[in-house]
């Protein structure tokens, strides 16, 4: 068994500090196992949010050596023996206690997005019929486990604290999943431009890099939405065409691996 030194944030949003712990690492352990061991043997009041321990609930999001990760999916053998491992809460959201943050702001953003509105004329005697290709286009975004690692690493939210102006990558792809629904006829483009802050994303792809579900947030979700906003408000040919022929039909962008 190897021994590691851990520095874990203890405190709340106003006051806190890194506290040192030592733990023996057994084969196959993940960071969440170590936190539970420290919690059991050395710090019974250590707060950590978790649920499934299978990388599917998104509860145990923390920062490990400054990198946003799921504690249950980060194996200890990724770190050298004797290396000091620092575990801190998500920086973008207020700390409730220790490693637990208040992510309720995210649920407020979700409520702002218009739900799907199905096209009445698309319903046949067999019900609604869709091409599988069109279903697959939006299906990717439904893999999101709402770990909020993408929200945490987004510099607009993390470094500039523009929560009043930008909903963040998680809710850009939530909007994308609805906008790309093959039967949806709701118009969310004005909100994307004015309320959701689509123009604030400068496509650094940091959100895509940290996604544990490997969703291509940037290329398959955010960029197509930004393109729709540009087409609506800034492309002169599209503007003229819309005035002459009416509202444009929704574009279905290609899927990128």
Beta strands, then each sheet from edge to edge (+ up, - down):
strand 1: 2-11
strand 2: 16-25
strand 3: 61-64
strand 4: 67-70
strand 5: 84-88
strand 6: 95-97
strand 7: 100-101
strand 8: 123-124
strand 9: 127-128
sheet 1: 2+ 1- 5- 3+ 4-
sheet 2: 6+ 7-
sheet 3: 8+ 9-
end
